[in-house]
C-alpha cells in the first residue's frame, strides 16, 4: 500500500476513536451552535499543526526526552479537561437556537480553547514522533517534504472528522432546544468529558504510554 494512504488510514482510525476533542466539540456545538463549533475546530487544527511542525524540526523530541515537561503538559491537559467539563455542567444558557452563537468573542474563545486543549496534549507530540516516522520512505523524496505532507494529511483528516461532529451536533441543536433536553445532553457530555479526563490521566502516564 502507498505509505501516504496507509498513514491516512491510520490517522482515520485514530481520529474516529472517541476522545476529548470529539466530546468537547459535541457539547460546545449543542450549546453554542455551528459557528462557535467550527471556530473550535480551527483551534484544534492549529494545535495539531503546531505540534506537527515542532516534530518536523525536532522540538517535540524535548517533550519526549524531558519527563518533567511531559508531565507538566499532561497534567495541564487533565486540569483543562476537568475545567471544560465543569463549565459545561454549570452552564445554564438556554437561549433560542438562533441566539446561541453570541457575540464575536464566543467563537474566538472557542478557537482559543480548542488550541489550548491540543497544546496541552503531549500525546500529540508523541504520535508525531512515534508513528509518523514509520511512514517516511527512503525513496529519494526529502524527509522534510514527506514529513510535512503526512502532517498535512493528518490535520486534514482530523479537521474533516471534527467538522462532521460539529455539523451533526449543531443540526440537532434546534430539536433538542425545542424538546428541552439540551441541558440534559450537555450535562451527560460533561460527565463523559470528566471521564475522559480521568482516562487521559491514566493512559498518558509514562508507565502506560
MILO-77233 format. One line per field, with one value per residue (C-alpha): x, y, z. Coordinates in nm, 2 decimals. Layout:
N
x <- (X,...) .
y <- (Y,...) .
z <- (Z,...) .
***
This chain:
209
x <- (0.00,0.11,0.27,0.06,-0.26,-0.15,-0.08,-0.42,-0.59,-0.40,-0.49,-0.86,-0.87,-0.71,-0.93,-1.26,-1.17,-1.38,-1.16,-1.15,-1.19,-1.50,-1.68,-1.58,-1.69,-2.03,-2.10,-1.99,-2.19,-2.51,-2.49,-2.35,-2.41,-2.21,-2.02,-1.86,-1.81,-1.62,-1.41,-1.30,-1.23,-0.99,-0.82,-0.78,-0.64,-0.39,-0.28,-0.22,-0.03,0.19,0.29,0.34,0.58,0.75,0.81,0.94,1.21,1.29,1.14,0.87,1.15,1.21,0.86,0.96,1.30,1.22,0.99,0.90,0.79,0.58,0.42,0.36,0.17,-0.01,-0.15,-0.22,-0.43,-0.61,-0.69,-0.82,-1.05,-1.19,-1.24,-1.43,-1.64,-1.73,-1.81,-2.04,-2.21,-2.28,-2.37,-2.74,-2.76,-3.09,-3.12,-3.31,-3.11,-3.07,-2.92,-2.67,-2.38,-2.35,-2.11,-1.79,-1.59,-1.75,-1.61,-1.27,-1.29,-1.38,-1.09,-0.85,-0.98,-0.95,-0.59,-0.50,-0.66,-0.44,-0.12,-0.17,-0.19,0.16,0.03,0.00,0.38,0.44,0.22,0.42,0.75,0.65,0.41,0.48,0.84,0.73,0.57,0.86,1.03,1.38,1.25,1.46,1.20,1.34,1.24,1.11,0.89,0.74,0.70,0.51,0.29,0.20,0.13,-0.10,-0.28,-0.33,-0.45,-0.69,-0.84,-0.88,-1.04,-1.29,-1.40,-1.42,-1.63,-1.87,-1.92,-1.99,-2.23,-2.42,-2.44,-2.54,-2.81,-2.96,-2.95,-3.29,-3.46,-3.30,-3.38,-3.75,-3.77,-3.60,-3.34,-3.03,-2.93,-2.96,-2.75,-2.49,-2.46,-2.42,-2.15,-1.99,-1.98,-1.83,-1.57,-1.49,-1.45,-1.22,-1.01,-0.97,-0.89,-0.64,-0.46,-0.44,-0.35,-0.09,0.13,0.48,0.42,0.10,0.24) .
y <- (0.00,0.35,0.49,0.81,0.61,0.37,0.67,0.83,0.51,0.50,0.87,0.79,0.51,0.72,1.02,0.82,0.68,0.89,1.13,1.48,1.67,1.48,1.52,1.89,1.97,1.80,1.97,2.31,2.28,2.17,2.47,2.74,2.65,2.57,2.89,2.85,2.48,2.54,2.81,2.54,2.30,2.56,2.60,2.22,2.20,2.48,2.29,1.97,2.17,2.34,2.00,1.86,2.14,2.11,1.74,1.81,2.04,1.83,2.04,1.79,1.55,1.76,1.67,1.30,1.33,1.56,1.38,1.70,1.88,1.58,1.56,1.94,1.93,1.61,1.73,2.07,1.89,1.69,2.01,2.19,1.90,1.90,2.27,2.23,1.96,2.18,2.47,2.26,2.12,2.45,2.64,2.74,2.90,2.80,3.07,3.02,2.84,3.15,3.34,3.08,3.20,3.50,3.79,3.76,3.68,3.35,3.19,3.34,3.19,2.85,2.88,2.95,2.67,2.42,2.53,2.51,2.17,2.03,2.21,2.06,1.71,1.56,1.25,1.47,1.52,1.15,1.05,1.25,1.12,0.75,0.69,0.93,0.83,0.48,0.61,0.81,0.62,0.62,0.69,0.99,1.25,1.47,1.36,1.71,1.71,1.37,1.47,1.79,1.60,1.34,1.62,1.79,1.46,1.41,1.76,1.74,1.41,1.53,1.85,1.67,1.44,1.72,1.93,1.64,1.63,2.00,1.98,1.69,1.84,2.18,2.03,1.86,2.18,2.32,1.98,1.94,2.31,2.26,1.94,2.10,1.82,2.03,2.08,1.71,1.62,1.89,1.76,1.40,1.51,1.70,1.37,1.20,1.47,1.43,1.06,1.12,1.35,1.06,0.82,1.07,1.10,0.72,0.64,0.91,0.82,0.71,0.36,0.34,0.52) .
z <- (0.00,-0.07,0.25,0.24,0.20,0.48,0.71,0.61,0.72,1.05,1.11,1.03,1.28,1.55,1.49,1.49,1.83,2.09,2.28,2.44,2.11,2.00,2.33,2.37,2.01,2.06,2.39,2.25,1.93,2.11,2.34,2.12,1.76,1.44,1.41,1.76,1.70,1.37,1.55,1.80,1.51,1.37,1.70,1.73,1.37,1.46,1.77,1.57,1.31,1.57,1.72,1.37,1.27,1.61,1.55,1.20,1.33,1.63,1.91,2.00,2.09,2.40,2.52,2.48,2.64,2.94,3.18,3.38,3.06,2.95,3.30,3.30,2.97,3.07,3.40,3.25,2.99,3.26,3.46,3.15,3.05,3.41,3.38,3.05,3.20,3.50,3.27,3.06,3.36,3.53,3.21,3.22,2.88,2.73,2.47,2.14,1.88,1.66,1.95,2.07,1.85,2.07,2.01,1.81,2.13,2.17,1.85,1.94,2.29,2.14,1.90,2.18,2.39,2.11,2.06,2.43,2.46,2.19,2.30,2.65,2.50,2.49,2.31,2.00,2.01,2.09,1.80,1.55,1.70,1.73,1.45,1.16,1.10,1.02,0.70,0.58,0.30,0.16,-0.19,-0.29,-0.17,0.10,0.45,0.54,0.23,0.32,0.69,0.61,0.36,0.63,0.88,0.63,0.57,0.94,1.01,0.72,0.83,1.19,1.07,0.84,1.12,1.38,1.13,1.08,1.46,1.47,1.18,1.33,1.68,1.56,1.33,1.64,1.84,1.74,1.81,2.15,2.24,2.14,2.35,2.65,2.65,2.56,2.93,3.00,2.69,2.78,3.13,3.01,2.78,3.07,3.26,2.96,2.93,3.30,3.25,2.95,3.18,3.42,3.13,2.99,3.32,3.35,2.99,2.93,3.22,3.12,3.26,3.04,2.73) .
***
